[in-house]
Amino acid sequence: MKQGEPHIGEEHHLLLKDGTPVSVLRLSGQDAERSRLWLRERINEGYEKLSSRSRRLRFVSPPHHLAPWQLDHLSDLDPERSSIWVARDDGPLQPVGVGLARCMRLTELEDTAEVALTVLDDYQGKGMGRIFLDLMMGYGRKHGLRLLLGYVLPENAPMLHLFSSAGARAPIDEGGLLRVELPLQ
């Protein structure tokens, strides 16, 4: 492990639909401070690459730049409550970030976690979202979760389709956002 790099809990080497090789790293809570600093940099870099449409679909009311408190929240590596996956393109050029997924166990419902994922524009529609969701579902089952929750804008048809294809219940309108519930059998 190079200095400043995070502690990796798992690593998967996969191919996207178009044949792009990707590595998906699940960050562990070990050495959380070093991992958090590395992750904050990756999140900030990725956010700057997102189109305004992608920012809106993921963050609803996105700022021009992420504030320090937002980076703190998004890079929370509490090993008791969260798991974070980072994907990178391992093609012939220098590795490039692809996206990030978070699974955060809710404190009020121990068997439920809120999930969120972001895929950079150049990689959308290539299966990365499905890879992230499958990894979060497997992780959830392994760690005793019963339900994954996601909050999606009604116009985010690709994300709604992704959840639906994985077995989610019909979305519940919560006044501008749809709550998607994905039971884990």
Secondary structure as UniProt FT lines:
FT   TURN            3..4
FT   STRAND          8..15
FT   TURN            17..18
FT   STRAND          21..27
FT   TURN            30..31
FT   HELIX           32..49
FT   HELIX           52..59
FT   HELIX           68..74
FT   TURN            79..81
FT   STRAND          82..89
FT   STRAND          96..105
FT   TURN            110..111
FT   STRAND          112..119
FT   HELIX           121..123
FT   TURN            124..127
FT   HELIX           128..142
FT   TURN            143..144
FT   STRAND          147..152
FT   TURN            154..155
FT   HELIX           157..165
FT   TURN            166..167
FT   STRAND          172..173
FT   STRAND          178..183
//
